[in-house]
Amino acid sequence: MRFQVLIGDMVVGTSDLEYGDPPMGVAHGSLLPNSAYREFQHLTDEDGFVRTQSEIRIRSVDGQQFLEPSEGAFIQDFSTDMTKPEVEVSILGLHRYEDWFPEHYKKYEQQFSN
């Protein structure tokens, strides 16, 4: 499933949030930034985190539902320019994890079955 990543009300890219830790309510993945992301890229601190006054939010690609992580969403940028972006987005403490990421949950459960 693809998600929109927003800073404030501006969509700055998309992500599949392809990795996760269901018990912790964590999902993360590559951010595919769009041209609007350039406005925020310079706000990266020494650890690569984009620090902005606006909230980073994640919503379904159809724009209908926002994910509601209790600990927020974060963008970490390891790229030096936009020619080859290496940017990740993470959400922490996601409520209704199994509803959003059934494939993560299934993979997690399978490691305990014989």
Backbone atoms as SQL, in Angstrom:
CREATE TABLE atoms (id INTEGER PRIMARY KEY, chain TEXT, resi INTEGER, resn TEXT, atom TEXT, x REAL, y REAL, z REAL);
INSERT INTO atoms VALUES
  (1, 'A', 1, 'MET', 'N', 0.842, -1.176, 0.000),
  (2, 'A', 1, 'MET', 'CA', 0.000, 0.000, 0.000),
  (3, 'A', 1, 'MET', 'C', 0.889, 1.242, 0.000),
  (4, 'A', 2, 'ARG', 'N', 0.540, 2.199, -0.777),
  (5, 'A', 2, 'ARG', 'CA', 1.302, 3.442, -0.868),
  (6, 'A', 2, 'ARG', 'C', 0.646, 4.510, 0.004),
  (7, 'A', 3, 'PHE', 'N', 1.487, 5.351, 0.617),
  (8, 'A', 3, 'PHE', 'CA', 1.043, 6.411, 1.500),
  (9, 'A', 3, 'PHE', 'C', 1.629, 7.744, 1.061),
  (10, 'A', 4, 'GLN', 'N', 0.898, 8.819, 1.342),
  (11, 'A', 4, 'GLN', 'CA', 1.408, 10.168, 1.130),
  (12, 'A', 4, 'GLN', 'C', 2.092, 10.624, 2.404),
  (13, 'A', 5, 'VAL', 'N', 3.199, 11.343, 2.247),
  (14, 'A', 5, 'VAL', 'CA', 3.920, 11.903, 3.379),
  (15, 'A', 5, 'VAL', 'C', 3.763, 13.418, 3.288),
  (16, 'A', 6, 'LEU', 'N', 3.307, 14.010, 4.378),
  (17, 'A', 6, 'LEU', 'CA', 3.062, 15.447, 4.411),
  (18, 'A', 6, 'LEU', 'C', 3.907, 16.114, 5.481),
  (19, 'A', 7, 'ILE', 'N', 4.333, 17.322, 5.202),
  (20, 'A', 7, 'ILE', 'CA', 4.888, 18.216, 6.210),
  (21, 'A', 7, 'ILE', 'C', 3.897, 19.369, 6.276),
  (22, 'A', 8, 'GLY', 'N', 3.239, 19.484, 7.417),
  (23, 'A', 8, 'GLY', 'CA', 2.113, 20.413, 7.499),
  (24, 'A', 8, 'GLY', 'C', 1.023, 19.918, 6.569),
  (25, 'A', 9, 'ASP', 'N', 0.588, 20.775, 5.653),
  (26, 'A', 9, 'ASP', 'CA', -0.438, 20.386, 4.683),
  (27, 'A', 9, 'ASP', 'C', 0.131, 20.093, 3.310),
  (28, 'A', 10, 'MET', 'N', 1.460, 20.114, 3.179),
  (29, 'A', 10, 'MET', 'CA', 2.105, 19.927, 1.881),
  (30, 'A', 10, 'MET', 'C', 2.581, 18.490, 1.688),
  (31, 'A', 11, 'VAL', 'N', 2.130, 17.846, 0.623),
  (32, 'A', 11, 'VAL', 'CA', 2.598, 16.496, 0.293),
  (33, 'A', 11, 'VAL', 'C', 4.023, 16.629, -0.235),
  (34, 'A', 12, 'VAL', 'N', 4.965, 15.938, 0.432),
  (35, 'A', 12, 'VAL', 'CA', 6.378, 16.014, 0.044),
  (36, 'A', 12, 'VAL', 'C', 6.882, 14.724, -0.587),
  (37, 'A', 13, 'GLY', 'N', 6.019, 13.711, -0.694),
  (38, 'A', 13, 'GLY', 'CA', 6.419, 12.462, -1.314),
  (39, 'A', 13, 'GLY', 'C', 5.494, 11.330, -0.930),
  (40, 'A', 14, 'THR', 'N', 5.907, 10.130, -1.322),
  (41, 'A', 14, 'THR', 'CA', 5.138, 8.925, -1.017),
  (42, 'A', 14, 'THR', 'C', 6.069, 7.850, -0.475),
  (43, 'A', 15, 'SER', 'N', 5.484, 6.873, 0.174),
  (44, 'A', 15, 'SER', 'CA', 6.234, 5.734, 0.695),
  (45, 'A', 15, 'SER', 'C', 5.321, 4.522, 0.763),
  (46, 'A', 16, 'ASP', 'N', 5.904, 3.353, 0.594),
  (47, 'A', 16, 'ASP', 'CA', 5.178, 2.099, 0.796),
  (48, 'A', 16, 'ASP', 'C', 5.277, 1.628, 2.244),
  (49, 'A', 17, 'LEU', 'N', 6.109, 2.296, 3.052),
  (50, 'A', 17, 'LEU', 'CA', 6.338, 1.872, 4.438),
  (51, 'A', 17, 'LEU', 'C', 6.497, 0.357, 4.470),
  (52, 'A', 18, 'GLU', 'N', 7.470, -0.089, 3.702),
  (53, 'A', 18, 'GLU', 'CA', 7.622, -1.511, 3.409),
  (54, 'A', 18, 'GLU', 'C', 8.198, -2.364, 4.532),
  (55, 'A', 19, 'TYR', 'N', 8.675, -1.763, 5.612),
  (56, 'A', 19, 'TYR', 'CA', 9.250, -2.520, 6.727),
  (57, 'A', 19, 'TYR', 'C', 8.480, -2.196, 7.998),
  (58, 'A', 20, 'GLY', 'N', 8.508, -3.131, 8.954),
  (59, 'A', 20, 'GLY', 'CA', 7.783, -2.842, 10.174),
  (60, 'A', 20, 'GLY', 'C', 8.130, -3.731, 11.338),
  (61, 'A', 21, 'ASP', 'N', 7.671, -3.308, 12.500),
  (62, 'A', 21, 'ASP', 'CA', 7.791, -4.034, 13.752),
  (63, 'A', 21, 'ASP', 'C', 6.415, -3.963, 14.422),
  (64, 'A', 22, 'PRO', 'N', 5.549, -4.936, 14.129),
  (65, 'A', 22, 'PRO', 'CA', 4.174, -4.876, 14.631),
  (66, 'A', 22, 'PRO', 'C', 4.036, -4.695, 16.146),
  (67, 'A', 23, 'PRO', 'N', 4.788, -5.437, 16.999),
  (68, 'A', 23, 'PRO', 'CA', 4.590, -5.247, 18.437),
  (69, 'A', 23, 'PRO', 'C', 4.900, -3.821, 18.910),
  (70, 'A', 24, 'MET', 'N', 5.806, -3.154, 18.223),
  (71, 'A', 24, 'MET', 'CA', 6.169, -1.785, 18.595),
  (72, 'A', 24, 'MET', 'C', 5.318, -0.748, 17.865),
  (73, 'A', 25, 'GLY', 'N', 4.526, -1.181, 16.911),
  (74, 'A', 25, 'GLY', 'CA', 3.708, -0.242, 16.148),
  (75, 'A', 25, 'GLY', 'C', 4.536, 0.649, 15.252),
  (76, 'A', 26, 'VAL', 'N', 5.658, 0.107, 14.744),
  (77, 'A', 26, 'VAL', 'CA', 6.576, 0.874, 13.913),
  (78, 'A', 26, 'VAL', 'C', 6.488, 0.406, 12.468),
  (79, 'A', 27, 'ALA', 'N', 6.429, 1.373, 11.561),
  (80, 'A', 27, 'ALA', 'CA', 6.515, 1.093, 10.131),
  (81, 'A', 27, 'ALA', 'C', 7.458, 2.125, 9.530),
  (82, 'A', 28, 'HIS', 'N', 8.271, 1.677, 8.561),
  (83, 'A', 28, 'HIS', 'CA', 9.197, 2.611, 7.928),
  (84, 'A', 28, 'HIS', 'C', 9.516, 2.128, 6.522),
  (85, 'A', 29, 'GLY', 'N', 10.043, 3.036, 5.735),
  (86, 'A', 29, 'GLY', 'CA', 10.402, 2.697, 4.370),
  (87, 'A', 29, 'GLY', 'C', 10.999, 3.876, 3.647),
  (88, 'A', 30, 'SER', 'N', 11.337, 3.666, 2.407),
  (89, 'A', 30, 'SER', 'CA', 11.916, 4.710, 1.577),
  (90, 'A', 30, 'SER', 'C', 10.880, 5.779, 1.278),
  (91, 'A', 31, 'LEU', 'N', 11.325, 7.021, 1.339),
  (92, 'A', 31, 'LEU', 'CA', 10.490, 8.135, 0.916),
  (93, 'A', 31, 'LEU', 'C', 10.865, 8.474, -0.516),
  (94, 'A', 32, 'LEU', 'N', 9.877, 8.503, -1.376),
  (95, 'A', 32, 'LEU', 'CA', 10.076, 8.934, -2.751),
  (96, 'A', 32, 'LEU', 'C', 9.679, 10.405, -2.789),
  (97, 'A', 33, 'PRO', 'N', 10.655, 11.318, -2.621),
  (98, 'A', 33, 'PRO', 'CA', 10.321, 12.733, -2.494),
  (99, 'A', 33, 'PRO', 'C', 9.871, 13.338, -3.820),
  (100, 'A', 34, 'ASN', 'N', 9.000, 14.329, -3.719),
  (101, 'A', 34, 'ASN', 'CA', 8.625, 15.098, -4.893),
  (102, 'A', 34, 'ASN', 'C', 9.339, 16.451, -4.831),
  (103, 'A', 35, 'SER', 'N', 9.051, 17.331, -5.752),
  (104, 'A', 35, 'SER', 'CA', 9.759, 18.618, -5.806),
  (105, 'A', 35, 'SER', 'C', 9.482, 19.483, -4.577),
  (106, 'A', 36, 'ALA', 'N', 8.339, 19.323, -3.918),
  (107, 'A', 36, 'ALA', 'CA', 8.025, 20.098, -2.721),
  (108, 'A', 36, 'ALA', 'C', 8.970, 19.766, -1.564),
  (109, 'A', 37, 'TYR', 'N', 9.554, 18.579, -1.573),
  (110, 'A', 37, 'TYR', 'CA', 10.461, 18.178, -0.491),
  (111, 'A', 37, 'TYR', 'C', 11.695, 19.082, -0.430),
  (112, 'A', 38, 'ARG', 'N', 12.106, 19.628, -1.547),
  (113, 'A', 38, 'ARG', 'CA', 13.299, 20.490, -1.579),
  (114, 'A', 38, 'ARG', 'C', 13.192, 21.655, -0.598),
  (115, 'A', 39, 'GLU', 'N', 11.977, 22.109, -0.365),
  (116, 'A', 39, 'GLU', 'CA', 11.745, 23.218, 0.558),
  (117, 'A', 39, 'GLU', 'C', 12.157, 22.862, 1.987),
  (118, 'A', 40, 'PHE', 'N', 12.167, 21.578, 2.315),
  (119, 'A', 40, 'PHE', 'CA', 12.439, 21.128, 3.678),
  (120, 'A', 40, 'PHE', 'C', 13.780, 20.403, 3.819),
  (121, 'A', 41, 'GLN', 'N', 14.396, 20.008, 2.722),
  (122, 'A', 41, 'GLN', 'CA', 15.612, 19.191, 2.775),
  (123, 'A', 41, 'GLN', 'C', 16.731, 19.883, 3.542),
  (124, 'A', 42, 'HIS', 'N', 16.826, 21.195, 3.455),
  (125, 'A', 42, 'HIS', 'CA', 17.902, 21.914, 4.139),
  (126, 'A', 42, 'HIS', 'C', 17.725, 21.942, 5.663),
  (127, 'A', 43, 'LEU', 'N', 16.589, 21.476, 6.168),
  (128, 'A', 43, 'LEU', 'CA', 16.318, 21.475, 7.602),
  (129, 'A', 43, 'LEU', 'C', 16.825, 20.208, 8.286),
  (130, 'A', 44, 'THR', 'N', 17.688, 19.469, 7.617),
  (131, 'A', 44, 'THR', 'CA', 18.221, 18.214, 8.139),
  (132, 'A', 44, 'THR', 'C', 19.305, 18.500, 9.183),
  (133, 'A', 45, 'ASP', 'N', 19.207, 17.859, 10.347),
  (134, 'A', 45, 'ASP', 'CA', 20.217, 18.038, 11.387),
  (135, 'A', 45, 'ASP', 'C', 21.400, 17.086, 11.170),
  (136, 'A', 46, 'GLU', 'N', 22.343, 17.072, 12.102),
  (137, 'A', 46, 'GLU', 'CA', 23.564, 16.268, 11.947),
  (138, 'A', 46, 'GLU', 'C', 23.299, 14.766, 11.930),
  (139, 'A', 47, 'ASP', 'N', 22.148, 14.336, 12.439),
  (140, 'A', 47, 'ASP', 'CA', 21.781, 12.918, 12.417),
  (141, 'A', 47, 'ASP', 'C', 20.895, 12.560, 11.227),
  (142, 'A', 48, 'GLY', 'N', 20.643, 13.543, 10.360),
  (143, 'A', 48, 'GLY', 'CA', 19.854, 13.304, 9.164),
  (144, 'A', 48, 'GLY', 'C', 18.365, 13.528, 9.328),
  (145, 'A', 49, 'PHE', 'N', 17.907, 13.862, 10.543),
  (146, 'A', 49, 'PHE', 'CA', 16.475, 14.081, 10.763),
  (147, 'A', 49, 'PHE', 'C', 16.059, 15.448, 10.239),
  (148, 'A', 50, 'VAL', 'N', 14.957, 15.471, 9.516),
  (149, 'A', 50, 'VAL', 'CA', 14.391, 16.730, 9.045),
  (150, 'A', 50, 'VAL', 'C', 13.658, 17.357, 10.230),
  (151, 'A', 51, 'ARG', 'N', 14.127, 18.525, 10.652),
  (152, 'A', 51, 'ARG', 'CA', 13.543, 19.232, 11.797),
  (153, 'A', 51, 'ARG', 'C', 12.728, 20.412, 11.274),
  (154, 'A', 52, 'THR', 'N', 11.447, 20.363, 11.493),
  (155, 'A', 52, 'THR', 'CA', 10.551, 21.393, 10.986),
  (156, 'A', 52, 'THR', 'C', 9.559, 21.782, 12.068),
  (157, 'A', 53, 'GLN', 'N', 9.047, 22.981, 11.985),
  (158, 'A', 53, 'GLN', 'CA', 8.017, 23.438, 12.925),
  (159, 'A', 53, 'GLN', 'C', 6.683, 22.744, 12.646),
  (160, 'A', 54, 'SER', 'N', 6.497, 22.301, 11.417),
  (161, 'A', 54, 'SER', 'CA', 5.245, 21.650, 11.019),
  (162, 'A', 54, 'SER', 'C', 5.302, 20.154, 11.310),
  (163, 'A', 55, 'GLU', 'N', 4.162, 19.596, 11.621),
  (164, 'A', 55, 'GLU', 'CA', 4.056, 18.169, 11.904),
  (165, 'A', 55, 'GLU', 'C', 4.241, 17.345, 10.632),
  (166, 'A', 56, 'ILE', 'N', 4.939, 16.249, 10.766),
  (167, 'A', 56, 'ILE', 'CA', 5.068, 15.274, 9.673),
  (168, 'A', 56, 'ILE', 'C', 3.943, 14.268, 9.859),
  (169, 'A', 57, 'ARG', 'N', 3.165, 14.082, 8.794),
  (170, 'A', 57, 'ARG', 'CA', 1.996, 13.208, 8.875),
  (171, 'A', 57, 'ARG', 'C', 1.989, 12.249, 7.694),
  (172, 'A', 58, 'ILE', 'N', 1.296, 11.132, 7.880),
  (173, 'A', 58, 'ILE', 'CA', 1.174, 10.096, 6.853),
  (174, 'A', 58, 'ILE', 'C', -0.312, 9.838, 6.623),
  (175, 'A', 59, 'ARG', 'N', -0.704, 9.757, 5.348),
  (176, 'A', 59, 'ARG', 'CA', -2.099, 9.431, 5.065),
  (177, 'A', 59, 'ARG', 'C', -2.176, 8.481, 3.888),
  (178, 'A', 60, 'SER', 'N', -3.315, 7.832, 3.789),
  (179, 'A', 60, 'SER', 'CA', -3.549, 6.911, 2.680),
  (180, 'A', 60, 'SER', 'C', -3.404, 7.678, 1.369),
  (181, 'A', 61, 'VAL', 'N', -2.974, 6.990, 0.332),
  (182, 'A', 61, 'VAL', 'CA', -2.697, 7.655, -0.939),
  (183, 'A', 61, 'VAL', 'C', -3.954, 8.279, -1.540),
  (184, 'A', 62, 'ASP', 'N', -5.123, 7.784, -1.157),
  (185, 'A', 62, 'ASP', 'CA', -6.359, 8.402, -1.650),
  (186, 'A', 62, 'ASP', 'C', -6.708, 9.670, -0.877),
  (187, 'A', 63, 'GLY', 'N', -5.918, 9.969, 0.157),
  (188, 'A', 63, 'GLY', 'CA', -6.109, 11.185, 0.933),
  (189, 'A', 63, 'GLY', 'C', -7.242, 11.132, 1.935),
  (190, 'A', 64, 'GLN', 'N', -7.853, 9.969, 2.122),
  (191, 'A', 64, 'GLN', 'CA', -9.044, 9.861, 2.961),
  (192, 'A', 64, 'GLN', 'C', -8.756, 9.656, 4.451),
  (193, 'A', 65, 'GLN', 'N', -7.651, 8.950, 4.789),
  (194, 'A', 65, 'GLN', 'CA', -7.410, 8.618, 6.190),
  (195, 'A', 65, 'GLN', 'C', -5.965, 8.898, 6.575),
  (196, 'A', 66, 'PHE', 'N', -5.788, 9.520, 7.739),
  (197, 'A', 66, 'PHE', 'CA', -4.460, 9.714, 8.296),
  (198, 'A', 66, 'PHE', 'C', -4.143, 8.565, 9.237),
  (199, 'A', 67, 'LEU', 'N', -2.892, 8.109, 9.224),
  (200, 'A', 67, 'LEU', 'CA', -2.437, 7.149, 10.213),
  (201, 'A', 67, 'LEU', 'C', -2.255, 7.924, 11.513),
  (202, 'A', 68, 'GLU', 'N', -2.430, 7.275, 12.641),
  (203, 'A', 68, 'GLU', 'CA', -2.392, 7.958, 13.926),
  (204, 'A', 68, 'GLU', 'C', -1.339, 7.341, 14.847),
  (205, 'A', 69, 'PRO', 'N', -0.067, 7.613, 14.603),
  (206, 'A', 69, 'PRO', 'CA', 0.967, 7.082, 15.490),
  (207, 'A', 69, 'PRO', 'C', 1.051, 7.899, 16.779),
  (208, 'A', 70, 'SER', 'N', 1.130, 7.215, 17.903),
  (209, 'A', 70, 'SER', 'CA', 1.177, 7.909, 19.192),
  (210, 'A', 70, 'SER', 'C', 2.488, 8.657, 19.403),
  (211, 'A', 71, 'GLU', 'N', 3.544, 8.221, 18.733),
  (212, 'A', 71, 'GLU', 'CA', 4.859, 8.843, 18.918),
  (213, 'A', 71, 'GLU', 'C', 5.324, 9.656, 17.714),
  (214, 'A', 72, 'GLY', 'N', 4.478, 9.796, 16.719),
  (215, 'A', 72, 'GLY', 'CA', 4.789, 10.686, 15.604),
  (216, 'A', 72, 'GLY', 'C', 5.405, 10.007, 14.400),
  (217, 'A', 73, 'ALA', 'N', 5.724, 10.848, 13.432),
  (218, 'A', 73, 'ALA', 'CA', 6.360, 10.419, 12.187),
  (219, 'A', 73, 'ALA', 'C', 7.625, 11.241, 11.994),
  (220, 'A', 74, 'PHE', 'N', 8.616, 10.614, 11.345),
  (221, 'A', 74, 'PHE', 'CA', 9.915, 11.247, 11.185),
  (222, 'A', 74, 'PHE', 'C', 10.462, 10.991, 9.791),
  (223, 'A', 75, 'ILE', 'N', 11.182, 11.969, 9.284),
  (224, 'A', 75, 'ILE', 'CA', 11.896, 11.819, 8.012),
  (225, 'A', 75, 'ILE', 'C', 13.371, 11.913, 8.324),
  (226, 'A', 76, 'GLN', 'N', 14.132, 10.956, 7.790),
  (227, 'A', 76, 'GLN', 'CA', 15.581, 10.969, 7.941),
  (228, 'A', 76, 'GLN', 'C', 16.194, 10.961, 6.543),
  (229, 'A', 77, 'ASP', 'N', 17.067, 11.934, 6.278),
  (230, 'A', 77, 'ASP', 'CA', 17.613, 12.164, 4.946),
  (231, 'A', 77, 'ASP', 'C', 19.129, 11.941, 4.973),
  (232, 'A', 78, 'PHE', 'N', 19.567, 10.930, 4.230),
  (233, 'A', 78, 'PHE', 'CA', 20.991, 10.604, 4.159),
  (234, 'A', 78, 'PHE', 'C', 21.600, 11.038, 2.834),
  (235, 'A', 79, 'SER', 'N', 20.827, 11.727, 2.006),
  (236, 'A', 79, 'SER', 'CA', 21.306, 12.117, 0.680),
  (237, 'A', 79, 'SER', 'C', 22.022, 13.462, 0.754),
  (238, 'A', 80, 'THR', 'N', 22.856, 13.701, -0.226),
  (239, 'A', 80, 'THR', 'CA', 23.566, 14.978, -0.312),
  (240, 'A', 80, 'THR', 'C', 22.919, 15.903, -1.323),
  (241, 'A', 81, 'ASP', 'N', 22.124, 15.350, -2.215),
  (242, 'A', 81, 'ASP', 'CA', 21.373, 16.157, -3.172),
  (243, 'A', 81, 'ASP', 'C', 20.189, 15.348, -3.680),
  (244, 'A', 82, 'MET', 'N', 19.348, 15.969, -4.479),
  (245, 'A', 82, 'MET', 'CA', 18.134, 15.296, -4.938),
  (246, 'A', 82, 'MET', 'C', 18.369, 14.407, -6.157),
  (247, 'A', 83, 'THR', 'N', 19.605, 14.335, -6.672),
  (248, 'A', 83, 'THR', 'CA', 19.837, 13.493, -7.837),
  (249, 'A', 83, 'THR', 'C', 19.733, 12.018, -7.473),
  (250, 'A', 84, 'LYS', 'N', 20.125, 11.676, -6.250),
  (251, 'A', 84, 'LYS', 'CA', 20.005, 10.297, -5.775),
  (252, 'A', 84, 'LYS', 'C', 19.569, 10.335, -4.315),
  (253, 'A', 85, 'PRO', 'N', 18.287, 10.578, -4.101),
  (254, 'A', 85, 'PRO', 'CA', 17.833, 10.704, -2.716),
  (255, 'A', 85, 'PRO', 'C', 17.899, 9.389, -1.954),
  (256, 'A', 86, 'GLU', 'N', 18.340, 9.487, -0.719),
  (257, 'A', 86, 'GLU', 'CA', 18.342, 8.366, 0.210),
  (258, 'A', 86, 'GLU', 'C', 17.611, 8.845, 1.450),
  (259, 'A', 87, 'VAL', 'N', 16.293, 8.801, 1.367),
  (260, 'A', 87, 'VAL', 'CA', 15.450, 9.378, 2.399),
  (261, 'A', 87, 'VAL', 'C', 14.510, 8.294, 2.919),
  (262, 'A', 88, 'GLU', 'N', 14.344, 8.246, 4.247),
  (263, 'A', 88, 'GLU', 'CA', 13.447, 7.285, 4.861),
  (264, 'A', 88, 'GLU', 'C', 12.415, 8.005, 5.710),
  (265, 'A', 89, 'VAL', 'N', 11.264, 7.386, 5.839),
  (266, 'A', 89, 'VAL', 'CA', 10.211, 7.900, 6.707),
  (267, 'A', 89, 'VAL', 'C', 9.815, 6.791, 7.680),
  (268, 'A', 90, 'SER', 'N', 9.537, 7.177, 8.927),
  (269, 'A', 90, 'SER', 'CA', 9.165, 6.212, 9.967),
  (270, 'A', 90, 'SER', 'C', 7.982, 6.737, 10.744),
  (271, 'A', 91, 'ILE', 'N', 7.141, 5.822, 11.200),
  (272, 'A', 91, 'ILE', 'CA', 6.071, 6.153, 12.127),
  (273, 'A', 91, 'ILE', 'C', 6.223, 5.251, 13.343),
  (274, 'A', 92, 'LEU', 'N', 5.948, 5.806, 14.516),
  (275, 'A', 92, 'LEU', 'CA', 6.169, 5.087, 15.769),
  (276, 'A', 92, 'LEU', 'C', 4.896, 5.060, 16.600),
  (277, 'A', 93, 'GLY', 'N', 4.560, 3.897, 17.119),
  (278, 'A', 93, 'GLY', 'CA', 3.392, 3.752, 17.982),
  (279, 'A', 93, 'GLY', 'C', 2.086, 3.831, 17.215),
  (280, 'A', 94, 'LEU', 'N', 2.021, 3.122, 16.099),
  (281, 'A', 94, 'LEU', 'CA', 0.841, 3.181, 15.242),
  (282, 'A', 94, 'LEU', 'C', -0.319, 2.401, 15.835),
  (283, 'A', 95, 'HIS', 'N', -1.457, 3.062, 15.939),
  (284, 'A', 95, 'HIS', 'CA', -2.693, 2.414, 16.366),
  (285, 'A', 95, 'HIS', 'C', -3.286, 1.666, 15.179),
  (286, 'A', 96, 'ARG', 'N', -3.981, 0.567, 15.441),
  (287, 'A', 96, 'ARG', 'CA', -4.614, -0.251, 14.393),
  (288, 'A', 96, 'ARG', 'C', -3.572, -0.751, 13.385),
  (289, 'A', 97, 'TYR', 'N', -2.435, -1.170, 13.865),
  (290, 'A', 97, 'TYR', 'CA', -1.330, -1.597, 13.006),
  (291, 'A', 97, 'TYR', 'C', -1.766, -2.687, 12.027),
  (292, 'A', 98, 'GLU', 'N', -2.464, -3.694, 12.535),
  (293, 'A', 98, 'GLU', 'CA', -2.853, -4.823, 11.683),
  (294, 'A', 98, 'GLU', 'C', -3.791, -4.378, 10.553),
  (295, 'A', 99, 'ASP', 'N', -4.597, -3.367, 10.792),
  (296, 'A', 99, 'ASP', 'CA', -5.491, -2.861, 9.745),
  (297, 'A', 99, 'ASP', 'C', -4.704, -2.233, 8.594),
  (298, 'A', 100, 'TRP', 'N', -3.641, -1.502, 8.925),
  (299, 'A', 100, 'TRP', 'CA', -2.852, -0.801, 7.911),
  (300, 'A', 100, 'TRP', 'C', -1.818, -1.697, 7.249),
  (301, 'A', 101, 'PHE', 'N', -1.226, -2.598, 8.022),
  (302, 'A', 101, 'PHE', 'CA', -0.112, -3.414, 7.516),
  (303, 'A', 101, 'PHE', 'C', -0.326, -4.894, 7.804),
  (304, 'A', 102, 'PRO', 'N', -1.339, -5.507, 7.229),
  (305, 'A', 102, 'PRO', 'CA', -1.587, -6.921, 7.501),
  (306, 'A', 102, 'PRO', 'C', -0.420, -7.802, 7.058),
  (307, 'A', 103, 'GLU', 'N', 0.298, -7.404, 6.008),
  (308, 'A', 103, 'GLU', 'CA', 1.431, -8.215, 5.550),
  (309, 'A', 103, 'GLU', 'C', 2.585, -8.185, 6.552),
  (310, 'A', 104, 'HIS', 'N', 2.815, -7.061, 7.227),
  (311, 'A', 104, 'HIS', 'CA', 3.844, -7.001, 8.269),
  (312, 'A', 104, 'HIS', 'C', 3.450, -7.900, 9.429),
  (313, 'A', 105, 'TYR', 'N', 2.187, -7.803, 9.802),
  (314, 'A', 105, 'TYR', 'CA', 1.689, -8.584, 10.928),
  (315, 'A', 105, 'TYR', 'C', 1.769, -10.081, 10.628),
  (316, 'A', 106, 'LYS', 'N', 1.375, -10.460, 9.417),
  (317, 'A', 106, 'LYS', 'CA', 1.413, -11.868, 9.024),
  (318, 'A', 106, 'LYS', 'C', 2.848, -12.397, 9.045),
  (319, 'A', 107, 'LYS', 'N', 3.780, -11.633, 8.502),
  (320, 'A', 107, 'LYS', 'CA', 5.189, -12.040, 8.494),
  (321, 'A', 107, 'LYS', 'C', 5.721, -12.193, 9.921),
  (322, 'A', 108, 'TYR', 'N', 5.337, -11.288, 10.801),
  (323, 'A', 108, 'TYR', 'CA', 5.745, -11.372, 12.194),
  (324, 'A', 108, 'TYR', 'C', 5.204, -12.637, 12.846),
  (325, 'A', 109, 'GLU', 'N', 3.924, -12.924, 12.663),
  (326, 'A', 109, 'GLU', 'CA', 3.298, -14.103, 13.246),
  (327, 'A', 109, 'GLU', 'C', 3.891, -15.400, 12.717),
  (328, 'A', 110, 'GLN', 'N', 4.278, -15.427, 11.450),
  (329, 'A', 110, 'GLN', 'CA', 4.822, -16.642, 10.830),
  (330, 'A', 110, 'GLN', 'C', 6.150, -17.064, 11.459),
  (331, 'A', 111, 'GLN', 'N', 6.884, -16.158, 11.998),
  (332, 'A', 111, 'GLN', 'CA', 8.177, -16.541, 12.593),
  (333, 'A', 111, 'GLN', 'C', 8.014, -17.374, 13.863),
  (334, 'A', 112, 'PHE', 'N', 6.796, -17.414, 14.422),
  (335, 'A', 112, 'PHE', 'CA', 6.537, -18.189, 15.625),
  (336, 'A', 112, 'PHE', 'C', 5.799, -19.502, 15.362),
  (337, 'A', 113, 'SER', 'N', 5.378, -19.711, 14.132),
  (338, 'A', 113, 'SER', 'CA', 4.654, -20.944, 13.819),
  (339, 'A', 113, 'SER', 'C', 5.624, -22.001, 13.276),
  (340, 'A', 114, 'ASN', 'N', 5.259, -23.241, 13.442),
  (341, 'A', 114, 'ASN', 'CA', 6.121, -24.341, 12.974),
  (342, 'A', 114, 'ASN', 'C', 5.575, -24.981, 11.750);
